[in-house]
């Protein structure tokens, strides 16, 4: 289980957290270069990545919850004072990604962007709460808030740069595959 958790952490940090900038880059490329690149095929790859990620993570979550029920507070969270927020996050992380099985929805950039945001809405809410509460500390100096803002903007910047690079690399790979299928030879 530890290996699985580490693999999921790596996939989260390097791909899933970067889905929003990846999709935004694809939207931008589609708007600027109409039908020039294989953006729909890359969007389809992202669709299947989201679906497989959701199924695998939820399956292992259920297995872990069955093996170690004391470590999971599912019942308390689902019925507690924040039940509505918990169910919205649960819906966004599990049900919403599975709607990408519907091909008409999955072919729309904005819907896949909405699903990518919904998948990690819990993480965004958690980061927002941490950021907000850190601003309202009475004992922290003004300089401490500045360092926090710098670290948050640095983290967001890294995710956006990483997402743009992943989108460009994927578009490049699909472009090379398209050219090889069409029989175009590259002179080196």
SULNOR-V438012 format. One record per pair of residues at least 12 apart in sequence whose ideal C-beta (glycine too) atoms are under 7 Angstrom apart, sorted by the first residue. I is the first residue (numbers start at 0). J is the second residue. D is the distance in Angstrom with one decimal. If there is no record, write none. Layout:
I&J&D, I&J&D
This chain:
0&63&6.6, 3&59&5.9, 7&56&6.3, 10&52&6.9, 15&52&6.3, 15&119&6.8, 16&119&6.7, 16&158&5.4, 17&158&5.4, 17&161&4.9, 17&162&3.6, 17&165&5.9, 18&45&6.8, 18&115&3.9, 19&112&6.6, 19&115&5.4, 19&116&6.3, 19&162&6.9, 20&158&6.3, 20&159&4.4, 20&162&2.7, 20&163&5.8, 21&45&6.5, 21&162&4.5, 21&165&5.5, 21&166&4.5, 22&45&6.7, 22&108&6.3, 22&111&5.8, 22&112&4.6, 22&115&5.9, 24&162&6.5, 24&163&5.1, 24&166&3.8, 25&38&4.9, 25&41&5.9, 25&42&6.0, 25&108&6.3, 25&166&5.8, 26&108&4.8, 28&170&6.6, 29&108&6.9, 36&170&5.0, 36&174&6.2, 37&170&6.7, 37&173&3.9, 37&174&6.4, 37&177&6.0, 39&106&6.8, 40&173&5.4, 41&169&5.0, 41&170&5.9, 41&173&5.9, 42&108&6.4, 42&111&6.1, 44&169&6.8, 45&111&6.3, 46&99&4.8, 46&105&4.5, 46&111&6.3, 49&96&4.9, 49&99&5.9, 49&114&6.4, 49&115&6.9, 49&118&6.8, 50&96&6.2, 50&97&6.9, 50&99&5.4, 50&100&6.8, 53&93&6.5, 53&96&4.1, 53&97&6.4, 57&93&5.7, 88&120&5.6, 88&121&4.1, 91&117&3.3, 91&118&6.3, 91&120&4.6, 92&118&5.6, 92&121&6.6, 95&114&5.2, 95&117&4.4, 95&118&7.0, 96&114&5.6, 96&118&5.7, 99&111&7.0, 99&114&6.2, 130&151&6.1, 133&147&5.5
